[in-house]
Amino acid sequence: MSIELYKDANHACILFTDLVPDEEAVQANQFLIVDHGEGVILDPGGNMTYNELSLTMRKYIAPNNLDYIVASHADPDIIASLDRWMTASQAKLVISSLWARFAPHFCKLGKTDNRVVAVPDAGGRLRYGQTSLWLLPAHFMHSEGNFQFYDPVSKILFSGDLGVSLLSGVEAGHVITNLQPFPHGMEAFHRRYMVSNKILKLWVNMVRQLDIVMIAPQHGAPIAGAAIGQLLDWLDGLACGIDIMGPGQYQLPQGDLRV
């Protein structure tokens, strides 16, 4: 299923929500942005998403016309299908410099030669079409080399693993406008996967400077309206990761695993 988060005569942002079977793996979103006939795909996913995504996106742009494959980090649900995208297109992979030499492990030897753009920690602005995609530092949320992507045309922040809920199916396509109560899995996910409140505060301070009409995470449903401010306020004070770890989590194991 594809959902148009934004569309005008020259620019479109498309969400794909249901390409991963719920019973087989964690739900994951993929995103396509097209501007004046040129395109970037964000976090295209693993092999189980490739066939349907490459077919469905042709309504907007053919895979061989993609300029960039942009990865927030190097987890399997982000770019495990990289080898197939490198074959189907001439696009370059854009990824943190920390992961630039790890990503080729997803591909056959030589497939990524001269096709990896290593992004420095400070990020930057990636030109395509007649606009730029802003690559925002989001390190340690949850990966040590991590980026989020802001589209200044649609004013959508593609936030990777920040703002995640564990909704799936039709629910993942519904926009969340109120975080009271929290969507399924959101609180537990952020407490475990975000590294510390210090990092969250730095991130909140950065993104409050942006004009954001929607936050689109890589798992679960997009966030808009009052829920954006609610999310930022909550994260600004959230104890998570190393803040809540203690001796109880670091003890020698006693029980046997049963398989």
C-alpha positions in Angstrom: 0.0 0.0 0.0 1.3 3.5 -0.9 0.1 6.6 0.8 0.8 10.1 -0.5 1.9 12.1 2.5 2.4 15.2 0.2 1.9 15.9 -3.4 2.0 18.9 -5.7 2.7 19.4 -9.4 6.4 18.9 -9.0 7.0 17.2 -5.6 5.7 14.1 -3.9 6.5 12.2 -0.6 5.2 8.6 -0.6 4.9 6.2 2.4 4.9 2.4 1.9 3.6 0.8 5.1 2.7 -2.9 4.7 5.3 -4.6 2.6 6.6 -6.8 5.5 4.3 -9.7 6.6 3.5 -9.1 10.3 4.0 -12.7 11.3 7.5 -12.8 9.7 9.3 -9.7 10.8 9.0 -6.3 12.4 6.8 -3.8 10.5 8.9 -1.2 8.6 8.1 1.8 6.5 9.8 2.8 3.3 9.7 6.3 1.8 10.1 7.8 -1.7 10.6 11.5 -2.5 10.3 12.7 -6.0 11.1 16.3 -7.1 10.9 17.4 -10.8 11.3 13.9 -12.0 14.3 13.0 -9.8 14.0 10.7 -6.8 15.5 9.5 -3.6 14.3 6.4 -1.7 14.7 6.4 2.1 15.5 3.2 4.1 14.3 0.8 1.4 14.3 -2.2 3.7 15.3 -5.8 3.4 14.8 -8.4 0.7 11.2 -9.1 1.7 10.2 -5.5 0.7 12.2 -5.3 -2.5 9.8 -6.8 -5.1 6.7 -5.0 -4.1 8.4 -1.7 -3.4 10.2 -1.7 -6.8 6.9 -2.4 -8.6 4.7 0.0 -6.6 7.0 3.0 -6.8 6.8 2.9 -10.6 3.7 4.9 -10.4 5.9 7.8 -9.4 9.4 7.0 -10.8 11.2 4.0 -12.2 13.9 2.4 -10.1 16.5 3.1 -12.8 15.8 6.8 -12.5 16.6 7.0 -8.8 19.4 9.4 -7.9 20.0 8.2 -4.3 19.3 5.5 -1.8 19.5 7.2 1.5 20.0 5.1 4.7 19.5 6.4 8.2 21.8 3.7 9.5 22.9 0.2 8.5 20.4 -2.2 10.2 19.0 -5.0 8.0 15.5 -3.5 8.0 17.1 -0.4 6.5 19.2 -1.6 3.6 19.5 -5.4 3.6 18.1 -5.2 0.0 21.0 -2.9 -1.1 22.5 -5.4 -3.6 19.3 -5.5 -5.5 18.9 -1.8 -5.6 22.5 -1.4 -6.8 21.6 -3.8 -9.6 18.3 -2.2 -10.6 19.5 1.4 -10.6 22.5 3.6 -10.9 21.7 5.4 -7.6 24.4 6.1 -5.1 24.0 5.0 -1.4 24.1 7.9 1.1 25.0 6.8 4.6 26.9 7.8 7.7 30.7 7.8 7.2 30.7 5.3 10.2 28.8 2.8 8.1 30.2 3.6 4.6 32.6 0.6 4.7 30.1 -1.7 6.4 27.3 -1.3 3.9 29.2 -3.1 1.1 28.8 -6.3 3.1 25.2 -6.4 1.9 26.4 -6.5 -1.8 28.4 -8.6 -4.2 32.0 -7.7 -4.4 32.5 -4.4 -6.3 28.8 -3.5 -6.6 29.2 -0.4 -4.5 32.5 0.9 -6.0 32.4 4.7 -6.4 28.7 4.6 -5.4 28.8 5.4 -1.7 28.4 8.9 -0.3 29.9 8.9 3.2 28.1 11.6 5.3 30.2 13.3 8.0 28.8 13.5 11.5 27.6 17.1 10.9 25.3 16.1 8.1 24.6 18.2 5.1 22.1 19.0 2.3 21.7 16.6 -0.6 20.8 18.2 -3.9 18.4 16.4 -6.2 15.8 17.7 -8.6 15.4 21.4 -7.8 15.6 21.1 -4.0 17.7 19.5 -1.2 17.1 16.8 1.4 18.5 17.9 4.7 20.6 15.2 6.4 20.2 15.9 10.2 22.5 14.4 12.8 20.6 11.9 15.0 23.5 9.9 16.4 22.8 7.3 19.1 19.1 7.3 18.3 19.6 4.4 18.2 22.7 3.9 16.0 26.0 5.5 16.7 26.1 6.8 13.1 22.5 7.9 12.5 20.7 10.5 10.4 17.2 11.8 9.9 15.9 13.5 6.8 14.0 16.8 6.5 12.2 17.7 3.3 11.8 21.5 3.2 9.1 21.3 0.5 6.7 19.1 2.4 8.0 20.0 5.8 8.1 16.4 6.7 10.8 15.0 9.1 11.6 11.4 8.2 12.8 10.4 11.7 14.0 6.8 11.4 13.7 5.1 14.8 12.6 8.3 16.6 8.8 8.6 17.1 8.3 4.9 16.5 5.2 3.0 17.5 4.6 -0.7 17.1 1.5 -0.3 15.0 1.1 -2.4 11.8 -1.3 -3.1 9.0 -3.9 -0.4 8.4 -3.1 1.3 11.7 0.4 2.2 10.4 -1.2 4.3 7.7 -3.3 6.4 10.0 -1.8 9.7 11.1 -1.5 10.1 14.9 -2.6 13.6 16.1 -2.7 12.9 19.8 -0.3 11.0 22.0 -2.7 10.7 24.9 -2.6 7.7 25.4 0.6 6.6 23.8 0.3 4.4 20.7 1.1 0.7 21.2 4.8 0.1 22.0 6.0 3.7 21.7 7.0 4.3 25.4 8.7 0.9 25.8 10.5 1.2 22.5 12.0 4.7 23.2 13.1 3.7 26.8 15.1 0.8 25.4 16.3 1.9 22.0 17.3 5.6 22.7 20.6 5.8 24.4 20.1 8.6 27.0 18.1 11.7 27.9 21.2 13.9 27.1 21.0 12.8 23.5 17.3 13.3 23.3 17.6 16.9 24.7 20.2 17.8 22.1 18.0 16.4 19.4 14.8 18.2 20.6 16.7 21.5 20.7 17.8 21.0 17.1 14.5 20.0 15.6 12.5 22.8 17.4 14.2 25.1 14.9 12.5 23.4 12.0 9.0 24.0 10.6 7.6 20.5 10.8 4.1 19.5 9.8 4.6 15.8 10.1 7.1 13.3 11.6 7.3 10.1 9.7 9.2 7.3 11.5 10.5 4.1 10.0 8.1 1.9 12.1 4.5 2.6 12.9 2.3 5.6 12.0 3.2 9.2 11.0 2.7 11.9 13.6 1.1 15.3 13.0 -0.8 18.2 14.6 -0.6 18.5 18.4 1.2 15.1 18.6 4.4 16.7 17.3 4.7 19.1 20.3 3.6 16.3 22.7 6.4 14.1 21.3 9.1 16.7 21.7 8.0 17.6 25.2 7.9 14.0 26.2 11.3 13.1 24.8 12.9 16.2 26.3 12.3 14.7 29.8 12.5 11.0 29.0 14.9 8.7 31.0 16.0 6.0 28.7 18.9 3.7 27.7 21.9 4.1 30.0 19.8 6.4 32.3 17.7 3.4 33.5 20.3 0.6 33.3 21.7 -0.8 36.6 23.2 -3.8 38.2 20.1 -5.9 37.6 20.7 -5.8 33.8 24.4 -7.0 34.2 24.5 -10.3 36.0 25.9 -13.7 35.0 23.1 -15.7 33.4 21.6 -18.6 35.4 19.0 -20.3 33.3 19.3 -22.5 30.1 17.9 -21.3 26.8 15.3 -23.8 25.5 15.2 -24.2 21.8 
